[in-house]
Amino acid sequence: MKTGTLIFTDLDGTLLDEGYRFEAASAALAAIRERGIPLILTSSKTLAEMRLLRRAMDLIHPIVFENGAGVALPEGYFRNDPGITSSTPLQVEHFGPTYREIRSILEQIRSRHHFPFRGFGDMSAKEVAAVTGLDEMAAQRARQRQGSEPGIWEGSEAIRRDFIAELTRAGLRAVSGGRFLHVMPKVDKAEAMRELVGRYTAAHPDIRYRVIAAGDSPNDADMLQLADVAVVIRRPDASWMPLKRREGVVRSPEPGPAGWQQCIQALLRDEA
């Protein structure tokens, strides 16, 4: 049986730096494209945001958006259509309730308990730009939610636990990711990754895939636990996200895309 590689990667703090740039990983991205390795962007970002990044990176592979709330697949991708490009139309699949439904649940919870959570839906594009560092046009894309609601928590840790308990009772969950608390369905990046790995395996039954996953935040932890190789990206404060697993873990010496590149290049050398 032949062997192959799949790479699932977080964006913010991982393949993107604090200025949302990925140029420090350009050499590794070029090597991945040259080898034809699927690189699946897997992020809390919206599909609108990720389409642009995917095109800028010249990628043709699926997208996992909003922490696993859904996936976007290029038309014909798993039929091995040779004409797929970064501009091929994407087919969207959702794994949970819609954004409108999530916002409705949030409104009900906040009306009863007055929890100090401000989601992107409570902010203008200008306010989202201020808390994210994005320009207003990019902030508008960040507000085009489909299946999750990121926001700012403005209360104590004790009240936050009460908030999370109420979300759980309503069938939702809250995940910390970088600067934001993400209210989302009980789905995650790991489940979306498992689904896509199954589709790759079904489409290519003669290939045994090694799955690499890279991330830096708690919303990446389950995905990294599930992968064959977990790439933990160093944070700007020089710490690494803790993982339960001990074997098959690579920790980057540098933060962001520079560290991502170091780890991915080393893993590709091992594969050669």
C-alpha positions in Angstrom: 0.0 0.0 0.0 1.2 3.5 -0.9 1.6 6.1 1.8 0.5 9.8 1.7 0.3 12.8 3.9 -2.6 15.1 4.9 -1.9 18.4 6.7 -4.6 20.1 8.7 -3.6 23.5 10.0 -5.0 26.2 12.2 -4.5 29.8 11.0 -4.3 32.5 13.6 -1.1 32.2 15.7 -0.1 29.1 13.6 0.1 29.7 9.9 -0.7 33.4 10.3 1.3 35.8 12.5 -0.3 38.6 14.6 -0.6 40.8 11.5 -2.4 38.0 9.6 0.6 37.3 7.3 1.9 33.9 6.2 5.0 34.9 4.2 7.4 33.4 6.8 6.0 30.0 5.8 6.3 30.6 2.0 9.0 28.0 1.4 7.1 25.3 3.2 3.9 26.1 1.4 5.8 25.9 -1.9 7.2 22.5 -1.0 3.7 21.2 0.0 2.3 22.4 -3.3 5.2 20.9 -5.3 4.6 17.5 -3.6 0.9 17.6 -4.1 0.2 17.2 -0.4 -3.3 18.3 0.7 -3.1 21.3 3.1 -6.5 21.8 4.7 -7.0 25.1 6.3 -8.9 24.5 9.6 -9.8 27.6 11.5 -12.3 29.6 13.6 -12.4 32.1 10.7 -15.4 32.4 8.4 -15.6 30.9 5.0 -15.5 34.4 3.5 -12.2 35.1 5.2 -10.8 31.7 4.4 -11.6 31.8 0.7 -9.3 34.8 0.3 -6.5 33.2 2.3 -6.8 29.9 0.4 -6.5 31.7 -2.9 -3.6 33.8 -1.7 -1.8 30.6 -0.7 -2.6 29.1 -4.1 -4.3 26.1 -2.5 -7.0 23.8 -4.0 -8.0 21.7 -1.1 -11.1 21.7 1.3 -11.7 24.3 4.0 -12.9 23.6 7.6 -14.4 26.9 8.7 -15.7 28.2 12.1 -14.0 25.6 14.3 -15.6 22.7 12.4 -19.1 24.1 12.1 -18.8 23.2 8.4 -16.6 22.3 5.5 -16.3 23.7 1.9 -15.3 21.2 -0.8 -14.2 22.2 -4.3 -16.7 20.7 -6.9 -15.3 17.4 -8.2 -12.6 17.3 -5.6 -13.1 13.7 -4.4 -13.8 12.6 -8.0 -10.2 13.5 -8.7 -11.1 16.2 -11.2 -7.8 17.3 -12.7 -9.1 20.8 -13.5 -9.6 22.0 -9.9 -8.0 25.4 -9.1 -8.1 27.8 -6.2 -11.1 29.4 -8.1 -13.2 26.3 -8.4 -16.6 26.8 -6.8 -17.0 25.4 -3.3 -19.8 23.2 -2.0 -20.7 24.0 1.6 -21.8 21.4 4.2 -22.9 22.4 7.7 -22.5 20.2 10.8 -24.7 22.0 13.3 -27.4 24.8 13.8 -27.3 27.9 11.8 -25.8 31.2 12.9 -29.3 32.7 13.2 -30.3 29.8 15.6 -27.2 30.3 17.7 -27.8 34.0 18.0 -31.4 33.3 19.1 -30.2 31.0 21.8 -27.7 33.6 23.0 -30.3 36.3 23.2 -32.6 34.1 25.3 -29.7 33.2 27.7 -28.5 36.8 28.0 -32.0 38.1 28.5 -32.4 35.8 31.6 -29.0 36.2 33.1 -27.4 39.4 31.6 -24.1 37.6 30.9 -21.4 40.0 29.8 -20.6 38.4 26.4 -20.4 40.6 23.3 -20.4 38.6 20.1 -19.5 39.8 16.7 -23.2 40.0 15.9 -23.5 42.7 18.7 -20.7 44.8 17.1 -20.4 46.9 14.0 -17.7 46.1 11.5 -15.8 49.1 12.9 -15.9 47.5 16.4 -14.9 44.1 15.1 -12.0 45.8 13.4 -10.9 47.4 16.6 -10.9 44.1 18.6 -9.3 42.0 15.9 -6.8 44.4 14.2 -8.5 43.8 10.9 -9.4 46.6 8.5 -13.1 47.3 8.2 -13.6 45.3 4.9 -11.9 42.3 6.5 -13.9 42.8 9.7 -17.1 42.7 7.6 -16.0 39.3 6.2 -15.4 38.1 9.8 -19.0 39.0 10.6 -20.3 36.8 7.9 -20.9 33.9 10.2 -22.5 30.6 9.3 -22.3 28.4 12.3 -20.6 30.0 15.3 -20.3 33.3 17.3 -17.0 34.6 18.6 -17.0 37.3 21.1 -15.4 39.1 24.0 -16.0 37.9 27.6 -16.2 40.9 29.9 -16.9 39.2 33.2 -15.4 37.1 36.0 -14.2 33.5 35.6 -17.0 32.4 38.0 -19.7 34.0 35.9 -18.1 32.7 32.8 -18.5 29.1 34.2 -22.2 29.8 34.7 -22.5 31.1 31.1 -20.9 28.0 29.7 -23.2 25.8 31.8 -26.2 27.6 30.3 -24.8 27.1 26.8 -24.3 23.4 27.5 -27.9 23.1 28.7 -29.0 24.8 25.4 -27.0 22.3 23.3 -24.1 24.6 22.6 -20.5 24.9 23.9 -17.9 27.6 24.3 -14.3 27.2 23.2 -11.4 29.6 23.9 -9.4 30.5 20.8 -6.8 33.2 20.9 -8.4 36.4 22.0 -12.0 35.3 21.8 -14.6 32.9 23.3 -16.3 31.0 20.5 -20.0 30.0 21.0 -20.6 27.1 18.7 -22.4 23.7 18.2 -21.1 20.6 19.8 -18.8 19.9 16.9 -15.2 20.7 16.6 -12.2 20.7 14.3 -11.4 17.1 15.2 -14.7 15.8 14.0 -14.4 17.7 10.7 -10.9 16.4 10.3 -12.1 12.8 10.9 -14.8 13.3 8.3 -12.4 14.5 5.7 -9.8 11.9 6.4 -12.6 9.3 5.8 -13.4 10.8 2.5 -9.7 10.9 1.4 -9.4 7.2 2.4 -12.6 6.3 0.5 -11.5 8.2 -2.6 -8.0 6.6 -2.5 -8.3 3.2 -0.8 -4.8 2.3 -2.0 -3.2 5.0 0.1 -2.5 4.9 3.8 -2.4 8.5 5.0 -0.2 10.0 7.7 -2.3 12.9 9.3 -0.4 15.9 10.5 -2.3 18.6 12.5 -0.9 22.0 13.6 -2.3 24.5 16.1 -1.6 26.7 19.1 -4.9 27.1 21.0 -7.3 25.0 23.1 -9.7 24.9 20.1 -7.0 22.9 18.3 -6.4 20.4 21.1 -8.8 17.7 20.0 -7.6 17.9 16.4 -4.0 17.5 17.6 -4.9 14.6 19.8 -6.4 12.8 16.9 -3.7 13.3 14.4 -0.8 10.9 13.8 1.6 13.9 14.3 0.7 16.9 16.5 2.6 20.1 15.7 2.2 22.5 18.6 3.1 26.1 17.7 4.9 28.2 20.2 2.9 31.2 21.5 4.3 34.7 21.6 4.8 34.4 25.3 7.1 31.4 24.6 4.7 28.8 26.0 3.2 25.9 24.2 -0.4 24.6 24.6 -0.4 21.5 26.8 -1.4 18.2 25.2 -2.4 15.0 26.9 -0.4 12.9 24.4 3.4 12.5 24.8 4.4 10.7 21.6 4.1 12.0 18.1 4.3 15.6 19.3 6.5 18.3 17.6 6.9 21.7 19.2 8.0 24.7 17.2 11.0 26.7 18.5 9.5 29.9 17.1 5.9 31.3 17.2 3.6 31.7 14.2 4.4 30.9 10.5 8.2 30.8 11.1 7.8 28.0 13.6 5.2 26.3 11.5 7.6 26.3 8.6 10.4 24.8 10.7 8.3 21.9 11.8 6.6 21.2 8.5 9.9 21.3 6.6 11.4 18.8 9.2 8.5 16.5 8.8 8.7 16.6 5.0 12.4 15.8 5.2 11.6 12.8 7.4 9.1 11.7 4.8 11.5 11.9 1.9 
